[in-house]
Amino acid sequence: MFSQETFDFLVELTNNNSRAWFELHKPRYEVLVREPALNFIEAMVPALNTFAPAFRAEPRKIGGSLMRVYRDTRFSRDKTPFKTNIGIQFRHQLGKDIHAPGFYVHISPEECFFAVGCWHPDADALGKMRELIASKPEQWFSVRDEQKFLAQWTLAGDSLLRPPRGYAENHPAITDIKRKDFIAIAPLTRSEVTGTGLVKLAEQQFSLSVPFMKFLCEAIEIPY
């Protein structure tokens, strides 16, 4: 699927991030980036059905699991037009954007990783996650500290400096209640990305996160 040439193209795009260059090299983008990504997404369809049937792998060029290469520069100081990484998001069937729970694959020359969870959830979803953790801390701890999950995944994202309003500073789960993101990261090497076992590895790693993902879905009242 992916190859060293995929990474070489992303490096070149980083160094030549302009519409003129991209249009000239778009056939290479199709062969080295989009086609391998769509092949990977298609191969993940049966895998997701085994451990996350409410999540979707959609191998479409536009509007599917492959995130668009074009950057939204309207509100950014960085006006470079193209993303220099590959982002693949397996969204919940009810999720309309990346803020819903999801499984994610990030591929770039700088770093590669798997991710799961909710990045920058909206205020309502964030509040519900905090409420479930606060009301059922032991259930949360059993998910967060499960041995096989901890061996591969690390909780990440932003947190508040102070407890959110309504939560005691001495609550046993206050460190997690202060989180603004509920995501976990698992490292991925370049050789794993370009190897033949990427789909199997994704299935194995994502399967370990099922209790974590179920907890988030329970919190925002959607089926896992």
ZIPE-V718086 format. One record per residue. BURIAL is + if it has 24 or more other C-alpha atoms within 12 Angstrom, else -. Layout:
BEGIN
BURIAL
BURIAL
END
This chain:
BEGIN
+
+
+
-
-
+
+
-
+
+
-
+
+
-
-
-
+
-
-
-
-
+
-
-
-
-
-
-
+
-
-
+
+
+
+
+
+
+
+
+
+
+
+
+
+
-
+
+
-
-
+
+
-
+
+
+
+
+
+
-
-
-
-
+
+
+
+
+
+
-
-
-
-
-
-
-
-
-
-
+
+
+
+
+
+
+
+
+
+
+
+
+
+
-
+
-
-
+
+
+
+
+
+
+
+
+
+
+
+
-
-
+
+
+
+
+
+
+
+
+
+
-
-
-
+
+
+
+
+
+
+
+
+
+
-
-
+
-
-
+
+
-
+
+
-
-
-
-
+
-
-
+
+
+
+
-
-
-
-
-
-
-
-
+
-
-
-
-
-
-
-
-
+
+
+
+
+
+
+
+
+
+
+
+
+
+
+
+
-
+
-
-
+
+
-
-
-
+
+
-
+
+
+
+
+
+
+
+
+
+
+
+
+
+
+
+
+
+
+
+
-
-
-
+
END
